Amino acid sequence: MNLKSLPKADRPREKLIQKGPQNLKDEELLAILLGTGVEGKNVLEVAKQILRKYSKKRLLKMQYNDLSKIKGVGPAKACTILAAQELIKRALEIGEETLPIIRSTKDVIAQFTYLRDKSREHLAGLYLNARNEMVHKKHLFVGTLNANLVHPREIFEYALLGNAASVILVHNHPSGDPEPSEDDLAITKRIIEAGKIMGIDVLDHIIITKTKIFSFKEKKLI
């Protein structure tokens, strides 16, 4: 049976995209690594045949010479499996990555000290998961903040990509005055409202200068 004759939702790659890798069977995961089948057998059938003959643990320990001799594998596919093996080994050695926890305004400022010396305004976002761990930080905009130029779409795009639960906005005032402008207030309000619609909290908007800071949260503006 040709793999294309299967319903699209049952093909390994499509199934992974729609349902996630945790919902795939062992042979479906192996089929994705193999990529293609052999004459007379589609890739899913080849994967099933391999797993009937070799255990998963054995596959993870096999070397290039052994893998490349398996019918339906060959040199190129053996390299793909070996690369997957090595990634697994390295991940197990490293363990789970420790993400910095953001507990205070001071923790936020520590991530953006470089903004103090900028001669132009820069807007950045600090993205957090549900445990207040920093998922990533992103430089978002350069130039005087204007409600017509700064769009919530760009800000929340990175939140969605990183599965962030919340965002903290940070921008600098080269003038040295940390007080928010009318545009700063309008932009913040607009972003907060957009966040409510998308289910992503805007925890704070912090303005920094060389010597001072202004926190919307501490001033109860958020």
PyMOL CGO cylinders between C-alpha atoms (Angstrom):
from pymol import cmd
from pymol.cgo import CYLINDER

trace = [
    CYLINDER, 0.00, 0.00, 0.00, 1.35, 3.41, -0.98, 0.3, 1, 1, 1, 1, 1, 1,
    CYLINDER, 1.35, 3.41, -0.98, 1.58, 5.89, 1.90, 0.3, 1, 1, 1, 1, 1, 1,
    CYLINDER, 1.58, 5.89, 1.90, -0.27, 8.47, -0.19, 0.3, 1, 1, 1, 1, 1, 1,
    CYLINDER, -0.27, 8.47, -0.19, -3.28, 6.17, -0.28, 0.3, 1, 1, 1, 1, 1, 1,
    CYLINDER, -3.28, 6.17, -0.28, -3.71, 6.67, 3.48, 0.3, 1, 1, 1, 1, 1, 1,
    CYLINDER, -3.71, 6.67, 3.48, -6.00, 9.47, 4.67, 0.3, 1, 1, 1, 1, 1, 1,
    CYLINDER, -6.00, 9.47, 4.67, -3.88, 12.59, 5.08, 0.3, 1, 1, 1, 1, 1, 1,
    CYLINDER, -3.88, 12.59, 5.08, -4.54, 12.71, 8.84, 0.3, 1, 1, 1, 1, 1, 1,
    CYLINDER, -4.54, 12.71, 8.84, -3.08, 9.18, 9.21, 0.3, 1, 1, 1, 1, 1, 1,
    CYLINDER, -3.08, 9.18, 9.21, 0.23, 9.91, 7.48, 0.3, 1, 1, 1, 1, 1, 1,
    CYLINDER, 0.23, 9.91, 7.48, 3.05, 10.20, 10.05, 0.3, 1, 1, 1, 1, 1, 1,
    CYLINDER, 3.05, 10.20, 10.05, 4.20, 13.75, 9.27, 0.3, 1, 1, 1, 1, 1, 1,
    CYLINDER, 4.20, 13.75, 9.27, 0.69, 15.17, 9.00, 0.3, 1, 1, 1, 1, 1, 1,
    CYLINDER, 0.69, 15.17, 9.00, -0.34, 13.33, 12.17, 0.3, 1, 1, 1, 1, 1, 1,
    CYLINDER, -0.34, 13.33, 12.17, 2.66, 14.77, 14.04, 0.3, 1, 1, 1, 1, 1, 1,
    CYLINDER, 2.66, 14.77, 14.04, 1.79, 18.31, 12.93, 0.3, 1, 1, 1, 1, 1, 1,
    CYLINDER, 1.79, 18.31, 12.93, -1.88, 17.97, 13.90, 0.3, 1, 1, 1, 1, 1, 1,
    CYLINDER, -1.88, 17.97, 13.90, -1.62, 15.91, 17.10, 0.3, 1, 1, 1, 1, 1, 1,
    CYLINDER, -1.62, 15.91, 17.10, 1.97, 16.27, 18.32, 0.3, 1, 1, 1, 1, 1, 1,
    CYLINDER, 1.97, 16.27, 18.32, 4.78, 13.68, 18.44, 0.3, 1, 1, 1, 1, 1, 1,
    CYLINDER, 4.78, 13.68, 18.44, 3.53, 12.16, 21.71, 0.3, 1, 1, 1, 1, 1, 1,
    CYLINDER, 3.53, 12.16, 21.71, 0.48, 10.81, 19.87, 0.3, 1, 1, 1, 1, 1, 1,
    CYLINDER, 0.48, 10.81, 19.87, 2.45, 8.87, 17.25, 0.3, 1, 1, 1, 1, 1, 1,
    CYLINDER, 2.45, 8.87, 17.25, 3.23, 5.15, 17.42, 0.3, 1, 1, 1, 1, 1, 1,
    CYLINDER, 3.23, 5.15, 17.42, 6.85, 3.99, 17.46, 0.3, 1, 1, 1, 1, 1, 1,
    CYLINDER, 6.85, 3.99, 17.46, 6.74, 2.93, 13.83, 0.3, 1, 1, 1, 1, 1, 1,
    CYLINDER, 6.74, 2.93, 13.83, 5.31, 6.32, 12.81, 0.3, 1, 1, 1, 1, 1, 1,
    CYLINDER, 5.31, 6.32, 12.81, 8.16, 8.18, 14.53, 0.3, 1, 1, 1, 1, 1, 1,
    CYLINDER, 8.16, 8.18, 14.53, 10.72, 5.90, 12.91, 0.3, 1, 1, 1, 1, 1, 1,
    CYLINDER, 10.72, 5.90, 12.91, 9.00, 6.36, 9.54, 0.3, 1, 1, 1, 1, 1, 1,
    CYLINDER, 9.00, 6.36, 9.54, 9.52, 10.12, 9.80, 0.3, 1, 1, 1, 1, 1, 1,
    CYLINDER, 9.52, 10.12, 9.80, 13.24, 9.57, 10.40, 0.3, 1, 1, 1, 1, 1, 1,
    CYLINDER, 13.24, 9.57, 10.40, 13.49, 7.13, 7.49, 0.3, 1, 1, 1, 1, 1, 1,
    CYLINDER, 13.49, 7.13, 7.49, 11.67, 9.46, 5.13, 0.3, 1, 1, 1, 1, 1, 1,
    CYLINDER, 11.67, 9.46, 5.13, 11.05, 7.00, 2.29, 0.3, 1, 1, 1, 1, 1, 1,
    CYLINDER, 11.05, 7.00, 2.29, 10.31, 3.32, 1.83, 0.3, 1, 1, 1, 1, 1, 1,
    CYLINDER, 10.31, 3.32, 1.83, 11.75, 0.75, -0.54, 0.3, 1, 1, 1, 1, 1, 1,
    CYLINDER, 11.75, 0.75, -0.54, 10.45, -0.89, -3.67, 0.3, 1, 1, 1, 1, 1, 1,
    CYLINDER, 10.45, -0.89, -3.67, 7.26, -2.73, -2.81, 0.3, 1, 1, 1, 1, 1, 1,
    CYLINDER, 7.26, -2.73, -2.81, 6.99, -1.29, 0.72, 0.3, 1, 1, 1, 1, 1, 1,
    CYLINDER, 6.99, -1.29, 0.72, 6.09, 2.16, 1.96, 0.3, 1, 1, 1, 1, 1, 1,
    CYLINDER, 6.09, 2.16, 1.96, 8.09, 3.79, 4.73, 0.3, 1, 1, 1, 1, 1, 1,
    CYLINDER, 8.09, 3.79, 4.73, 5.57, 2.84, 7.43, 0.3, 1, 1, 1, 1, 1, 1,
    CYLINDER, 5.57, 2.84, 7.43, 5.79, -0.83, 6.48, 0.3, 1, 1, 1, 1, 1, 1,
    CYLINDER, 5.79, -0.83, 6.48, 9.60, -0.66, 6.52, 0.3, 1, 1, 1, 1, 1, 1,
    CYLINDER, 9.60, -0.66, 6.52, 9.52, 0.96, 9.97, 0.3, 1, 1, 1, 1, 1, 1,
    CYLINDER, 9.52, 0.96, 9.97, 7.20, -1.75, 11.34, 0.3, 1, 1, 1, 1, 1, 1,
    CYLINDER, 7.20, -1.75, 11.34, 9.45, -4.47, 9.93, 0.3, 1, 1, 1, 1, 1, 1,
    CYLINDER, 9.45, -4.47, 9.93, 12.55, -2.93, 11.52, 0.3, 1, 1, 1, 1, 1, 1,
    CYLINDER, 12.55, -2.93, 11.52, 10.88, -2.62, 14.93, 0.3, 1, 1, 1, 1, 1, 1,
    CYLINDER, 10.88, -2.62, 14.93, 9.70, -6.23, 14.79, 0.3, 1, 1, 1, 1, 1, 1,
    CYLINDER, 9.70, -6.23, 14.79, 13.30, -7.33, 14.30, 0.3, 1, 1, 1, 1, 1, 1,
    CYLINDER, 13.30, -7.33, 14.30, 15.12, -4.81, 16.53, 0.3, 1, 1, 1, 1, 1, 1,
    CYLINDER, 15.12, -4.81, 16.53, 14.03, -3.32, 19.85, 0.3, 1, 1, 1, 1, 1, 1,
    CYLINDER, 14.03, -3.32, 19.85, 13.97, 0.45, 20.34, 0.3, 1, 1, 1, 1, 1, 1,
    CYLINDER, 13.97, 0.45, 20.34, 16.83, 0.20, 22.83, 0.3, 1, 1, 1, 1, 1, 1,
    CYLINDER, 16.83, 0.20, 22.83, 18.91, -1.80, 20.39, 0.3, 1, 1, 1, 1, 1, 1,
    CYLINDER, 18.91, -1.80, 20.39, 18.27, 0.73, 17.62, 0.3, 1, 1, 1, 1, 1, 1,
    CYLINDER, 18.27, 0.73, 17.62, 19.53, 3.51, 19.90, 0.3, 1, 1, 1, 1, 1, 1,
    CYLINDER, 19.53, 3.51, 19.90, 22.79, 1.63, 20.48, 0.3, 1, 1, 1, 1, 1, 1,
    CYLINDER, 22.79, 1.63, 20.48, 23.49, 0.43, 16.93, 0.3, 1, 1, 1, 1, 1, 1,
    CYLINDER, 23.49, 0.43, 16.93, 26.44, 1.89, 15.03, 0.3, 1, 1, 1, 1, 1, 1,
    CYLINDER, 26.44, 1.89, 15.03, 26.62, 3.04, 11.42, 0.3, 1, 1, 1, 1, 1, 1,
    CYLINDER, 26.62, 3.04, 11.42, 27.83, -0.27, 9.98, 0.3, 1, 1, 1, 1, 1, 1,
    CYLINDER, 27.83, -0.27, 9.98, 24.96, -2.17, 11.61, 0.3, 1, 1, 1, 1, 1, 1,
    CYLINDER, 24.96, -2.17, 11.61, 22.28, 0.36, 10.70, 0.3, 1, 1, 1, 1, 1, 1,
    CYLINDER, 22.28, 0.36, 10.70, 23.34, 0.74, 7.08, 0.3, 1, 1, 1, 1, 1, 1,
    CYLINDER, 23.34, 0.74, 7.08, 23.00, -3.01, 6.55, 0.3, 1, 1, 1, 1, 1, 1,
    CYLINDER, 23.00, -3.01, 6.55, 19.33, -3.11, 7.60, 0.3, 1, 1, 1, 1, 1, 1,
    CYLINDER, 19.33, -3.11, 7.60, 17.08, -3.57, 4.59, 0.3, 1, 1, 1, 1, 1, 1,
    CYLINDER, 17.08, -3.57, 4.59, 15.27, -0.29, 3.97, 0.3, 1, 1, 1, 1, 1, 1,
    CYLINDER, 15.27, -0.29, 3.97, 17.80, 1.83, 5.85, 0.3, 1, 1, 1, 1, 1, 1,
    CYLINDER, 17.80, 1.83, 5.85, 21.05, 2.26, 3.92, 0.3, 1, 1, 1, 1, 1, 1,
    CYLINDER, 21.05, 2.26, 3.92, 23.77, 4.92, 4.41, 0.3, 1, 1, 1, 1, 1, 1,
    CYLINDER, 23.77, 4.92, 4.41, 21.69, 8.13, 4.29, 0.3, 1, 1, 1, 1, 1, 1,
    CYLINDER, 21.69, 8.13, 4.29, 18.97, 6.90, 6.63, 0.3, 1, 1, 1, 1, 1, 1,
    CYLINDER, 18.97, 6.90, 6.63, 21.56, 5.38, 8.95, 0.3, 1, 1, 1, 1, 1, 1,
    CYLINDER, 21.56, 5.38, 8.95, 23.11, 8.85, 9.30, 0.3, 1, 1, 1, 1, 1, 1,
    CYLINDER, 23.11, 8.85, 9.30, 19.71, 10.34, 10.16, 0.3, 1, 1, 1, 1, 1, 1,
    CYLINDER, 19.71, 10.34, 10.16, 19.11, 7.73, 12.87, 0.3, 1, 1, 1, 1, 1, 1,
    CYLINDER, 19.11, 7.73, 12.87, 22.63, 8.23, 14.26, 0.3, 1, 1, 1, 1, 1, 1,
    CYLINDER, 22.63, 8.23, 14.26, 22.08, 12.00, 14.40, 0.3, 1, 1, 1, 1, 1, 1,
    CYLINDER, 22.08, 12.00, 14.40, 18.84, 11.43, 16.34, 0.3, 1, 1, 1, 1, 1, 1,
    CYLINDER, 18.84, 11.43, 16.34, 20.69, 9.05, 18.68, 0.3, 1, 1, 1, 1, 1, 1,
    CYLINDER, 20.69, 9.05, 18.68, 23.35, 11.65, 19.41, 0.3, 1, 1, 1, 1, 1, 1,
    CYLINDER, 23.35, 11.65, 19.41, 20.82, 14.41, 20.09, 0.3, 1, 1, 1, 1, 1, 1,
    CYLINDER, 20.82, 14.41, 20.09, 19.05, 12.16, 22.61, 0.3, 1, 1, 1, 1, 1, 1,
    CYLINDER, 19.05, 12.16, 22.61, 22.36, 11.33, 24.34, 0.3, 1, 1, 1, 1, 1, 1,
    CYLINDER, 22.36, 11.33, 24.34, 23.35, 14.99, 24.57, 0.3, 1, 1, 1, 1, 1, 1,
    CYLINDER, 23.35, 14.99, 24.57, 19.93, 16.03, 25.87, 0.3, 1, 1, 1, 1, 1, 1,
    CYLINDER, 19.93, 16.03, 25.87, 20.14, 13.39, 28.61, 0.3, 1, 1, 1, 1, 1, 1,
    CYLINDER, 20.14, 13.39, 28.61, 23.62, 14.58, 29.58, 0.3, 1, 1, 1, 1, 1, 1,
    CYLINDER, 23.62, 14.58, 29.58, 22.59, 18.22, 29.79, 0.3, 1, 1, 1, 1, 1, 1,
    CYLINDER, 22.59, 18.22, 29.79, 19.33, 17.59, 31.61, 0.3, 1, 1, 1, 1, 1, 1,
    CYLINDER, 19.33, 17.59, 31.61, 16.48, 20.06, 31.63, 0.3, 1, 1, 1, 1, 1, 1,
    CYLINDER, 16.48, 20.06, 31.63, 17.58, 23.61, 30.93, 0.3, 1, 1, 1, 1, 1, 1,
    CYLINDER, 17.58, 23.61, 30.93, 17.18, 25.96, 33.88, 0.3, 1, 1, 1, 1, 1, 1,
    CYLINDER, 17.18, 25.96, 33.88, 15.29, 29.09, 32.89, 0.3, 1, 1, 1, 1, 1, 1,
    CYLINDER, 15.29, 29.09, 32.89, 15.82, 32.36, 34.80, 0.3, 1, 1, 1, 1, 1, 1,
    CYLINDER, 15.82, 32.36, 34.80, 12.89, 33.22, 37.08, 0.3, 1, 1, 1, 1, 1, 1,
    CYLINDER, 12.89, 33.22, 37.08, 11.67, 36.82, 37.00, 0.3, 1, 1, 1, 1, 1, 1,
    CYLINDER, 11.67, 36.82, 37.00, 10.55, 37.83, 40.49, 0.3, 1, 1, 1, 1, 1, 1,
    CYLINDER, 10.55, 37.83, 40.49, 10.98, 41.59, 40.51, 0.3, 1, 1, 1, 1, 1, 1,
    CYLINDER, 10.98, 41.59, 40.51, 11.57, 44.76, 38.53, 0.3, 1, 1, 1, 1, 1, 1,
    CYLINDER, 11.57, 44.76, 38.53, 15.25, 44.37, 39.38, 0.3, 1, 1, 1, 1, 1, 1,
    CYLINDER, 15.25, 44.37, 39.38, 15.30, 40.97, 37.64, 0.3, 1, 1, 1, 1, 1, 1,
    CYLINDER, 15.30, 40.97, 37.64, 13.79, 42.55, 34.53, 0.3, 1, 1, 1, 1, 1, 1,
    CYLINDER, 13.79, 42.55, 34.53, 16.27, 45.45, 34.47, 0.3, 1, 1, 1, 1, 1, 1,
    CYLINDER, 16.27, 45.45, 34.47, 19.15, 42.98, 34.75, 0.3, 1, 1, 1, 1, 1, 1,
    CYLINDER, 19.15, 42.98, 34.75, 18.14, 41.59, 31.35, 0.3, 1, 1, 1, 1, 1, 1,
    CYLINDER, 18.14, 41.59, 31.35, 18.15, 45.02, 29.66, 0.3, 1, 1, 1, 1, 1, 1,
    CYLINDER, 18.15, 45.02, 29.66, 20.98, 47.06, 31.19, 0.3, 1, 1, 1, 1, 1, 1,
    CYLINDER, 20.98, 47.06, 31.19, 22.34, 47.66, 27.68, 0.3, 1, 1, 1, 1, 1, 1,
    CYLINDER, 22.34, 47.66, 27.68, 19.34, 49.91, 26.93, 0.3, 1, 1, 1, 1, 1, 1,
    CYLINDER, 19.34, 49.91, 26.93, 20.53, 52.54, 29.42, 0.3, 1, 1, 1, 1, 1, 1,
    CYLINDER, 20.53, 52.54, 29.42, 23.21, 53.82, 27.03, 0.3, 1, 1, 1, 1, 1, 1,
    CYLINDER, 23.21, 53.82, 27.03, 21.21, 53.81, 23.78, 0.3, 1, 1, 1, 1, 1, 1,
    CYLINDER, 21.21, 53.81, 23.78, 20.89, 57.19, 22.05, 0.3, 1, 1, 1, 1, 1, 1,
    CYLINDER, 20.89, 57.19, 22.05, 17.52, 56.27, 20.53, 0.3, 1, 1, 1, 1, 1, 1,
    CYLINDER, 17.52, 56.27, 20.53, 14.43, 54.71, 22.06, 0.3, 1, 1, 1, 1, 1, 1,
    CYLINDER, 14.43, 54.71, 22.06, 14.30, 50.91, 21.93, 0.3, 1, 1, 1, 1, 1, 1,
    CYLINDER, 14.30, 50.91, 21.93, 11.32, 48.74, 22.84, 0.3, 1, 1, 1, 1, 1, 1,
    CYLINDER, 11.32, 48.74, 22.84, 11.88, 45.16, 23.98, 0.3, 1, 1, 1, 1, 1, 1,
    CYLINDER, 11.88, 45.16, 23.98, 9.72, 42.35, 25.32, 0.3, 1, 1, 1, 1, 1, 1,
    CYLINDER, 9.72, 42.35, 25.32, 10.48, 39.85, 28.07, 0.3, 1, 1, 1, 1, 1, 1,
    CYLINDER, 10.48, 39.85, 28.07, 8.36, 36.71, 27.62, 0.3, 1, 1, 1, 1, 1, 1,
    CYLINDER, 8.36, 36.71, 27.62, 7.50, 34.45, 30.56, 0.3, 1, 1, 1, 1, 1, 1,
    CYLINDER, 7.50, 34.45, 30.56, 5.85, 31.07, 31.01, 0.3, 1, 1, 1, 1, 1, 1,
    CYLINDER, 5.85, 31.07, 31.01, 3.19, 30.32, 33.64, 0.3, 1, 1, 1, 1, 1, 1,
    CYLINDER, 3.19, 30.32, 33.64, 5.93, 29.85, 36.29, 0.3, 1, 1, 1, 1, 1, 1,
    CYLINDER, 5.93, 29.85, 36.29, 7.39, 33.32, 35.61, 0.3, 1, 1, 1, 1, 1, 1,
    CYLINDER, 7.39, 33.32, 35.61, 10.43, 31.74, 33.97, 0.3, 1, 1, 1, 1, 1, 1,
    CYLINDER, 10.43, 31.74, 33.97, 11.92, 33.71, 31.10, 0.3, 1, 1, 1, 1, 1, 1,
    CYLINDER, 11.92, 33.71, 31.10, 11.14, 31.96, 27.83, 0.3, 1, 1, 1, 1, 1, 1,
    CYLINDER, 11.14, 31.96, 27.83, 12.98, 34.54, 25.74, 0.3, 1, 1, 1, 1, 1, 1,
    CYLINDER, 12.98, 34.54, 25.74, 13.51, 38.27, 25.25, 0.3, 1, 1, 1, 1, 1, 1,
    CYLINDER, 13.51, 38.27, 25.25, 13.03, 40.08, 21.99, 0.3, 1, 1, 1, 1, 1, 1,
    CYLINDER, 13.03, 40.08, 21.99, 14.06, 43.44, 20.57, 0.3, 1, 1, 1, 1, 1, 1,
    CYLINDER, 14.06, 43.44, 20.57, 10.84, 44.81, 19.06, 0.3, 1, 1, 1, 1, 1, 1,
    CYLINDER, 10.84, 44.81, 19.06, 11.19, 48.40, 17.88, 0.3, 1, 1, 1, 1, 1, 1,
    CYLINDER, 11.19, 48.40, 17.88, 13.69, 51.24, 17.43, 0.3, 1, 1, 1, 1, 1, 1,
    CYLINDER, 13.69, 51.24, 17.43, 12.70, 54.90, 17.35, 0.3, 1, 1, 1, 1, 1, 1,
    CYLINDER, 12.70, 54.90, 17.35, 10.32, 57.21, 19.15, 0.3, 1, 1, 1, 1, 1, 1,
    CYLINDER, 10.32, 57.21, 19.15, 7.37, 55.15, 20.35, 0.3, 1, 1, 1, 1, 1, 1,
    CYLINDER, 7.37, 55.15, 20.35, 4.24, 56.11, 18.47, 0.3, 1, 1, 1, 1, 1, 1,
    CYLINDER, 4.24, 56.11, 18.47, 0.82, 54.50, 18.84, 0.3, 1, 1, 1, 1, 1, 1,
    CYLINDER, 0.82, 54.50, 18.84, 0.51, 54.36, 15.06, 0.3, 1, 1, 1, 1, 1, 1,
    CYLINDER, 0.51, 54.36, 15.06, 3.83, 52.52, 14.59, 0.3, 1, 1, 1, 1, 1, 1,
    CYLINDER, 3.83, 52.52, 14.59, 3.94, 50.04, 17.46, 0.3, 1, 1, 1, 1, 1, 1,
    CYLINDER, 3.94, 50.04, 17.46, 1.41, 47.29, 16.75, 0.3, 1, 1, 1, 1, 1, 1,
    CYLINDER, 1.41, 47.29, 16.75, 0.37, 44.63, 19.31, 0.3, 1, 1, 1, 1, 1, 1,
    CYLINDER, 0.37, 44.63, 19.31, 0.57, 42.01, 16.56, 0.3, 1, 1, 1, 1, 1, 1,
    CYLINDER, 0.57, 42.01, 16.56, 4.38, 42.06, 16.53, 0.3, 1, 1, 1, 1, 1, 1,
    CYLINDER, 4.38, 42.06, 16.53, 4.56, 41.91, 20.31, 0.3, 1, 1, 1, 1, 1, 1,
    CYLINDER, 4.56, 41.91, 20.31, 2.20, 38.96, 20.74, 0.3, 1, 1, 1, 1, 1, 1,
    CYLINDER, 2.20, 38.96, 20.74, 3.55, 37.08, 17.72, 0.3, 1, 1, 1, 1, 1, 1,
    CYLINDER, 3.55, 37.08, 17.72, 6.66, 36.22, 19.76, 0.3, 1, 1, 1, 1, 1, 1,
    CYLINDER, 6.66, 36.22, 19.76, 4.54, 35.30, 22.78, 0.3, 1, 1, 1, 1, 1, 1,
    CYLINDER, 4.54, 35.30, 22.78, 2.61, 32.79, 20.68, 0.3, 1, 1, 1, 1, 1, 1,
    CYLINDER, 2.61, 32.79, 20.68, 5.76, 31.37, 19.08, 0.3, 1, 1, 1, 1, 1, 1,
    CYLINDER, 5.76, 31.37, 19.08, 7.32, 30.76, 22.49, 0.3, 1, 1, 1, 1, 1, 1,
    CYLINDER, 7.32, 30.76, 22.49, 4.11, 29.60, 24.22, 0.3, 1, 1, 1, 1, 1, 1,
    CYLINDER, 4.11, 29.60, 24.22, 4.50, 32.49, 26.66, 0.3, 1, 1, 1, 1, 1, 1,
    CYLINDER, 4.50, 32.49, 26.66, 1.82, 33.17, 29.26, 0.3, 1, 1, 1, 1, 1, 1,
    CYLINDER, 1.82, 33.17, 29.26, 2.78, 36.79, 29.83, 0.3, 1, 1, 1, 1, 1, 1,
    CYLINDER, 2.78, 36.79, 29.83, 4.99, 39.62, 28.63, 0.3, 1, 1, 1, 1, 1, 1,
    CYLINDER, 4.99, 39.62, 28.63, 6.82, 42.53, 30.25, 0.3, 1, 1, 1, 1, 1, 1,
    CYLINDER, 6.82, 42.53, 30.25, 7.56, 45.53, 28.04, 0.3, 1, 1, 1, 1, 1, 1,
    CYLINDER, 7.56, 45.53, 28.04, 10.77, 47.49, 28.50, 0.3, 1, 1, 1, 1, 1, 1,
    CYLINDER, 10.77, 47.49, 28.50, 11.92, 50.65, 26.75, 0.3, 1, 1, 1, 1, 1, 1,
    CYLINDER, 11.92, 50.65, 26.75, 14.45, 53.39, 27.36, 0.3, 1, 1, 1, 1, 1, 1,
    CYLINDER, 14.45, 53.39, 27.36, 14.22, 57.18, 27.49, 0.3, 1, 1, 1, 1, 1, 1,
    CYLINDER, 14.22, 57.18, 27.49, 17.53, 58.66, 26.25, 0.3, 1, 1, 1, 1, 1, 1,
    CYLINDER, 17.53, 58.66, 26.25, 16.41, 62.05, 27.63, 0.3, 1, 1, 1, 1, 1, 1,
    CYLINDER, 16.41, 62.05, 27.63, 16.94, 60.80, 31.18, 0.3, 1, 1, 1, 1, 1, 1,
    CYLINDER, 16.94, 60.80, 31.18, 13.32, 61.49, 32.19, 0.3, 1, 1, 1, 1, 1, 1,
    CYLINDER, 13.32, 61.49, 32.19, 11.59, 58.17, 33.03, 0.3, 1, 1, 1, 1, 1, 1,
    CYLINDER, 11.59, 58.17, 33.03, 8.06, 59.62, 33.12, 0.3, 1, 1, 1, 1, 1, 1,
    CYLINDER, 8.06, 59.62, 33.12, 5.83, 58.05, 30.43, 0.3, 1, 1, 1, 1, 1, 1,
    CYLINDER, 5.83, 58.05, 30.43, 4.71, 60.19, 27.51, 0.3, 1, 1, 1, 1, 1, 1,
    CYLINDER, 4.71, 60.19, 27.51, 1.13, 60.31, 26.23, 0.3, 1, 1, 1, 1, 1, 1,
    CYLINDER, 1.13, 60.31, 26.23, 2.16, 57.88, 23.49, 0.3, 1, 1, 1, 1, 1, 1,
    CYLINDER, 2.16, 57.88, 23.49, 3.71, 55.55, 26.08, 0.3, 1, 1, 1, 1, 1, 1,
    CYLINDER, 3.71, 55.55, 26.08, 0.43, 55.50, 28.01, 0.3, 1, 1, 1, 1, 1, 1,
    CYLINDER, 0.43, 55.50, 28.01, -1.67, 54.98, 24.88, 0.3, 1, 1, 1, 1, 1, 1,
    CYLINDER, -1.67, 54.98, 24.88, 0.55, 52.20, 23.53, 0.3, 1, 1, 1, 1, 1, 1,
    CYLINDER, 0.55, 52.20, 23.53, 0.56, 50.39, 26.88, 0.3, 1, 1, 1, 1, 1, 1,
    CYLINDER, 0.56, 50.39, 26.88, -3.23, 50.57, 27.18, 0.3, 1, 1, 1, 1, 1, 1,
    CYLINDER, -3.23, 50.57, 27.18, -3.64, 49.28, 23.62, 0.3, 1, 1, 1, 1, 1, 1,
    CYLINDER, -3.64, 49.28, 23.62, -1.28, 46.36, 24.21, 0.3, 1, 1, 1, 1, 1, 1,
    CYLINDER, -1.28, 46.36, 24.21, -2.94, 45.43, 27.51, 0.3, 1, 1, 1, 1, 1, 1,
    CYLINDER, -2.94, 45.43, 27.51, -6.36, 45.31, 25.82, 0.3, 1, 1, 1, 1, 1, 1,
    CYLINDER, -6.36, 45.31, 25.82, -4.98, 43.17, 22.98, 0.3, 1, 1, 1, 1, 1, 1,
    CYLINDER, -4.98, 43.17, 22.98, -3.40, 40.85, 25.54, 0.3, 1, 1, 1, 1, 1, 1,
    CYLINDER, -3.40, 40.85, 25.54, -6.75, 40.34, 27.28, 0.3, 1, 1, 1, 1, 1, 1,
    CYLINDER, -6.75, 40.34, 27.28, -8.29, 39.24, 24.00, 0.3, 1, 1, 1, 1, 1, 1,
    CYLINDER, -8.29, 39.24, 24.00, -5.43, 36.81, 23.33, 0.3, 1, 1, 1, 1, 1, 1,
    CYLINDER, -5.43, 36.81, 23.33, -5.19, 35.50, 26.89, 0.3, 1, 1, 1, 1, 1, 1,
    CYLINDER, -5.19, 35.50, 26.89, -1.65, 36.83, 27.40, 0.3, 1, 1, 1, 1, 1, 1,
    CYLINDER, -1.65, 36.83, 27.40, -1.05, 39.06, 30.43, 0.3, 1, 1, 1, 1, 1, 1,
    CYLINDER, -1.05, 39.06, 30.43, 0.96, 42.25, 30.19, 0.3, 1, 1, 1, 1, 1, 1,
    CYLINDER, 0.96, 42.25, 30.19, 2.57, 42.22, 33.64, 0.3, 1, 1, 1, 1, 1, 1,
    CYLINDER, 2.57, 42.22, 33.64, 4.44, 45.51, 33.46, 0.3, 1, 1, 1, 1, 1, 1,
    CYLINDER, 4.44, 45.51, 33.46, 5.88, 48.20, 31.23, 0.3, 1, 1, 1, 1, 1, 1,
    CYLINDER, 5.88, 48.20, 31.23, 9.20, 49.50, 32.52, 0.3, 1, 1, 1, 1, 1, 1,
    CYLINDER, 9.20, 49.50, 32.52, 10.92, 52.66, 31.32, 0.3, 1, 1, 1, 1, 1, 1,
    CYLINDER, 10.92, 52.66, 31.32, 14.63, 52.90, 32.04, 0.3, 1, 1, 1, 1, 1, 1,
    CYLINDER, 14.63, 52.90, 32.04, 17.19, 55.70, 31.84, 0.3, 1, 1, 1, 1, 1, 1,
    CYLINDER, 17.19, 55.70, 31.84, 20.84, 55.87, 32.85, 0.3, 1, 1, 1, 1, 1, 1,
    CYLINDER, 20.84, 55.87, 32.85, 19.94, 56.38, 36.51, 0.3, 1, 1, 1, 1, 1, 1,
    CYLINDER, 19.94, 56.38, 36.51, 16.18, 55.96, 36.95, 0.3, 1, 1, 1, 1, 1, 1,
    CYLINDER, 16.18, 55.96, 36.95, 13.31, 53.58, 36.21, 0.3, 1, 1, 1, 1, 1, 1,
    CYLINDER, 13.31, 53.58, 36.21, 9.54, 53.88, 35.95, 0.3, 1, 1, 1, 1, 1, 1,
    CYLINDER, 9.54, 53.88, 35.95, 7.33, 50.82, 36.47, 0.3, 1, 1, 1, 1, 1, 1,
    CYLINDER, 7.33, 50.82, 36.47, 3.72, 50.98, 35.30, 0.3, 1, 1, 1, 1, 1, 1,
    CYLINDER, 3.72, 50.98, 35.30, 2.89, 48.17, 37.73, 0.3, 1, 1, 1, 1, 1, 1,
    CYLINDER, 2.89, 48.17, 37.73, 4.49, 49.87, 40.73, 0.3, 1, 1, 1, 1, 1, 1,
    CYLINDER, 4.49, 49.87, 40.73, 2.65, 53.10, 39.86, 0.3, 1, 1, 1, 1, 1, 1,
    CYLINDER, 2.65, 53.10, 39.86, -0.58, 51.06, 39.61, 0.3, 1, 1, 1, 1, 1, 1,
    CYLINDER, -0.58, 51.06, 39.61, -1.07, 51.93, 35.93, 0.3, 1, 1, 1, 1, 1, 1,
    CYLINDER, -1.07, 51.93, 35.93, -1.37, 48.20, 35.16, 0.3, 1, 1, 1, 1, 1, 1,
]
cmd.load_cgo(trace, "trace")
